[in-house]
Each structure stands twice: as C-alpha cells, then as structure tokens.
Amino acid sequence: MDPVIRPYRAGDHDAVYDVCVRTGAASQDARGLYSTDDLVPDIYAGPYLLIEPELAFVLDNGERAVGYIIGTADTARFVAAYRERWIPLMRERYPQPPEEPETAEDRQLASMFSPERLIRPELAPHPAHLHINLLPDYQGQGHGRDLMTGFLAAAARHGAPSAHLSVYTANTGARGFYARLGWHEVPASSPGPWTFLAKPTR
C-alpha cells in the first residue's frame, strides 16, 4: 500500500511522538539524549495536537503514522493557549529549569516553559507556523511536499495569509528542501542558530 496523507486522529498520538523523537536532533534520532524520550515531542508536537488538531496531518503507511505536519494558523493565539492549557500539564511532569540553563536538557526545558519565544515582530506578517517530520525511509519521495501543500491550504482556510518556520542554519539539507518548495528567508534580529523562512499560504 502506498502511504496516504490524512487528518490526524487521536490514535496517532504515540506514532507522532515516535516520529518526533526519532527526527528530533536536527533531523537525527534524539532517543536517549534526555531523561525521557517524551521531552522533545512534549515541546514540538504535543501542544499542537492538543490545541489545533484540525491543522495536524499524518502520512499513513497502512499500519501507522510515519510522518506528520502540525502547526497553527495564528502563532500569537497559539502561544496564549499553550500557556493556559499546555504549561500546567507540563509542570506536573517536568521541573522548572534554572534561570541560567547549564545542560542540554535545561535548554529544552527553558524552551518548553517559554512559548513567547515563538513570537517575533519580523514574523508577524506570517502568522501561521509549522513543524514537519518524516521517518528516514519516507523522505525524498515527495511526501514532504504533499504534506506542506495540504497544511498551507488548511492554514489559508483558517485565515492565515502566510506561514513561517525555523530551521537550523547548519542543516543545509533541510534548507535546500524548503528552498525548492519556494520558502524565502526572513531577516531576523538575534536569530541564534536558526534561519527563519516564510511562504504565502495560497
């Protein structure tokens, strides 16, 4: 059976978490890097599945989700919902990181408890944002392009004129993928290790 793209369902939760952690270290496997393998997906997947499941789509190989695209049509609204609905759940699972993070896990926890990091003035014209991941066996076959097309159309239906995403500047493979799909760089102040890209939803 050829993989198909379909809307996310609640039963896909664990498979999405698995894809997220297996691609969670700059597209490499992040399993075993932190005290729990749920840490990366609890930051980069779980809140989207809870807050905006209508903008979550999976690549289904007939047995399970082997890829996904998730996001929001309105980053500011998402951040407010994240703080209200997601952070209380995470406070039950994880300690508050120190003010000056010392370890890689501290830095991940700092990201978890600081959703406002997602709001940048230069990205305001591109209110939607997304995360996309595919297991290695399903990369390079056009599935990423199809997932992106479906997400952008859905974001447009939810009122977003444009979308943005962030990619590690050192990840030249990912940057090349997005460039081929027509994403353009958005100059940002203090970008750190990230490059920000944007594209109209229509």
Backbone torsions as a table, in degrees:
resi	resn	phi	psi	omega
1	MET	NA	130.4	175.4
2	ASP	-72.6	141.3	177.6
3	PRO	-59.5	145.8	179.2
4	VAL	-126.0	150.3	175.4
5	ILE	-95.9	133.6	179.3
6	ARG	-148.3	166.0	176.0
7	PRO	-63.2	147.7	175.9
8	TYR	-61.6	143.0	172.2
9	ARG	-124.7	156.3	-176.5
10	ALA	-55.7	-33.3	179.9
11	GLY	-69.1	-8.7	178.3
12	ASP	-86.8	-5.1	-170.7
13	HIS	-52.3	-52.2	-174.8
14	ASP	-66.8	-36.1	178.6
15	ALA	-67.5	-39.2	176.6
16	VAL	-62.8	-43.3	177.4
17	TYR	-60.1	-39.9	-179.4
18	ASP	-65.3	-44.9	177.9
19	VAL	-62.1	-41.5	-177.9
20	CYS	-61.2	-47.4	-176.7
21	VAL	-73.2	-30.6	-179.3
22	ARG	-77.1	-7.5	176.3
23	THR	-126.5	16.4	-166.9
24	GLY	-90.3	5.9	177.5
25	ALA	-120.2	76.8	-176.4
26	ALA	52.5	49.7	179.3
27	SER	77.4	1.3	177.1
28	GLN	-104.2	171.4	-176.1
29	ASP	-69.7	125.3	179.4
30	ALA	-103.9	7.0	179.6
31	ARG	-63.6	135.1	178.1
32	GLY	85.2	-2.1	-177.6
33	LEU	-81.3	-23.1	-174.9
34	TYR	-128.8	176.7	-175.3
35	SER	-64.6	-23.3	174.0
36	THR	-144.7	142.9	178.5
37	ASP	-72.2	-8.4	176.6
38	ASP	-80.4	-11.8	-173.1
39	LEU	-59.7	-52.6	-178.1
40	VAL	-61.8	-50.3	178.2
41	PRO	-66.2	-26.5	175.9
42	ASP	-66.6	-19.9	176.5
43	ILE	-94.0	-45.4	-166.6
44	TYR	-106.7	-2.0	178.9
45	ALA	-132.1	-53.6	-173.4
46	GLY	-51.1	-47.7	-177.1
47	PRO	-63.8	-32.5	179.2
48	TYR	-70.6	-39.5	179.0
49	LEU	-64.9	-32.9	179.1
50	LEU	-78.8	-46.6	-168.5
51	ILE	-85.6	-41.0	-177.1
52	GLU	-135.7	61.5	-179.1
53	PRO	-63.1	-21.3	179.5
54	GLU	-69.8	-11.8	175.5
55	LEU	-110.5	26.9	177.0
56	ALA	-114.7	131.0	-180.0
57	PHE	-134.1	146.9	-179.3
58	VAL	-124.2	155.5	169.5
59	LEU	-97.4	116.2	-173.8
60	ASP	-107.0	123.3	-179.3
61	ASN	-91.9	11.6	-178.3
62	GLY	100.1	-17.1	178.6
63	GLU	-119.8	-33.7	-175.1
64	ARG	-166.7	170.2	173.2
65	ALA	-75.3	128.4	179.8
66	VAL	-117.0	4.4	176.6
67	GLY	-168.9	165.6	-179.6
68	TYR	-160.1	162.5	166.1
69	ILE	-136.2	131.5	-177.5
70	ILE	-137.7	160.8	178.1
71	GLY	170.5	-158.7	-178.1
72	THR	-142.3	152.4	174.7
73	ALA	-87.7	-13.1	-175.5
74	ASP	-146.2	99.9	-174.5
75	THR	-61.4	-42.3	-179.3
76	ALA	-62.7	-43.1	178.5
77	ARG	-65.6	-39.6	178.7
78	PHE	-62.1	-43.9	-179.8
79	VAL	-60.7	-41.5	178.4
80	ALA	-63.3	-42.7	178.9
81	ALA	-68.3	-37.1	177.6
82	TYR	-58.6	-47.6	-178.7
83	ARG	-65.5	-38.0	-176.5
84	GLU	-78.7	-38.7	-169.8
85	ARG	-108.7	-32.9	-173.7
86	TRP	-93.0	-44.1	-176.5
87	ILE	-59.5	-41.9	176.7
88	PRO	-56.7	-36.1	177.1
89	LEU	-67.5	-39.3	-177.8
90	MET	-72.0	-29.8	178.2
91	ARG	-65.2	-22.2	176.7
92	GLU	-79.5	-16.5	-175.4
93	ARG	-108.1	-30.2	-169.6
94	TYR	-130.2	148.8	175.8
95	PRO	-76.5	154.3	172.9
96	GLN	-67.3	131.2	-179.4
97	PRO	-72.3	158.7	176.2
98	PRO	-65.6	158.2	-179.6
99	GLU	-59.1	-35.0	175.7
100	GLU	-111.5	94.0	-177.7
101	PRO	-55.8	135.5	-178.0
102	GLU	-109.0	-28.4	-175.4
103	THR	-118.7	169.2	176.9
104	ALA	-61.4	-37.0	178.4
105	GLU	-68.2	-38.6	175.0
106	ASP	-56.6	-42.4	-177.9
107	ARG	-67.9	-37.2	176.1
108	GLN	-65.5	-41.9	179.2
109	LEU	-65.7	-36.2	176.4
110	ALA	-61.6	-39.4	176.0
111	SER	-64.9	-42.9	-178.9
112	MET	-57.8	-44.2	-173.8
113	PHE	-92.7	10.8	179.3
114	SER	-131.6	65.5	-177.2
115	PRO	-64.3	-20.1	179.2
116	GLU	-62.0	-15.3	176.6
117	ARG	-60.3	-19.9	-178.1
118	LEU	-77.3	-13.6	-176.5
119	ILE	-98.6	117.5	177.1
120	ARG	-131.0	132.9	-177.9
121	PRO	-55.6	-37.7	-176.7
122	GLU	-68.9	-16.6	179.7
123	LEU	-97.5	-0.7	-177.5
124	ALA	-56.5	-36.1	177.8
125	PRO	-68.8	-7.0	-177.5
126	HIS	-124.4	71.2	-166.6
127	PRO	-68.7	-26.7	177.5
128	ALA	-78.1	152.1	168.2
129	HIS	-146.4	164.5	-170.7
130	LEU	-149.2	163.9	169.5
131	HIS	-132.7	136.4	-180.0
132	ILE	-133.7	135.5	178.4
133	ASN	-148.5	142.8	176.7
134	LEU	-133.9	141.8	171.8
135	LEU	-61.8	149.4	-173.8
136	PRO	-52.6	-38.2	-177.3
137	ASP	-65.8	-13.7	-176.1
138	TYR	-113.6	9.8	177.4
139	GLN	-87.8	157.7	176.0
140	GLY	72.2	18.6	-177.6
141	GLN	-120.8	9.6	179.4
142	GLY	92.5	-5.4	-178.1
143	HIS	-67.8	-37.3	179.1
144	GLY	-62.2	-42.9	177.6
145	ARG	-60.1	-44.4	-178.1
146	ASP	-67.7	-40.5	176.5
147	LEU	-60.7	-43.2	-179.3
148	MET	-62.9	-44.0	179.6
149	THR	-59.5	-44.3	-179.8
150	GLY	-65.8	-40.8	-179.9
151	PHE	-65.7	-46.6	-177.6
152	LEU	-62.0	-38.2	177.1
153	ALA	-64.3	-40.9	178.7
154	ALA	-66.7	-40.8	178.1
155	ALA	-62.9	-37.7	176.8
156	ALA	-63.1	-41.5	178.5
157	ARG	-64.0	-26.1	177.9
158	HIS	-91.3	10.3	170.5
159	GLY	97.5	5.3	-178.8
160	ALA	-88.8	122.8	178.8
161	PRO	-77.8	-22.9	-175.2
162	SER	-155.4	158.5	-178.8
163	ALA	-128.8	158.3	174.4
164	HIS	-133.5	165.0	173.7
165	LEU	-151.2	165.8	176.7
166	SER	-122.1	146.0	-179.9
167	VAL	-141.3	142.7	175.8
168	TYR	-58.5	128.5	-178.7
169	THR	-57.6	-34.6	-178.9
170	ALA	-73.9	-13.4	-177.9
171	ASN	-85.6	78.4	-174.3
172	THR	-65.2	-30.2	178.9
173	GLY	-63.9	-46.7	179.2
174	ALA	-65.7	-40.7	180.0
175	ARG	-62.9	-38.1	177.3
176	GLY	-65.2	-39.6	177.6
177	PHE	-58.9	-48.8	-178.1
178	TYR	-67.6	-37.0	178.4
179	ALA	-61.0	-39.8	179.6
180	ARG	-65.6	-24.5	179.4
181	LEU	-91.8	4.2	174.2
182	GLY	91.7	14.1	176.1
183	TRP	-78.7	139.6	-179.6
184	HIS	-118.6	152.7	-177.2
185	GLU	-74.2	140.3	174.6
186	VAL	-110.2	115.6	178.6
187	PRO	-59.5	137.4	-177.6
188	ALA	-136.6	144.9	174.5
189	SER	-80.6	139.8	179.5
190	SER	48.6	58.0	-176.7
191	PRO	-74.2	-14.5	-175.8
192	GLY	63.1	-138.9	-178.0
193	PRO	-83.7	8.4	-171.5
194	TRP	-103.1	149.5	165.3
195	THR	-114.2	133.9	-179.6
196	PHE	-103.4	134.1	-177.5
197	LEU	-125.8	153.5	-179.7
198	ALA	-142.2	159.5	179.0
199	LYS	-160.0	139.2	174.0
200	PRO	-60.6	149.3	-178.7
201	THR	-80.7	-18.3	-179.6
202	ARG	-108.1	NA	NA
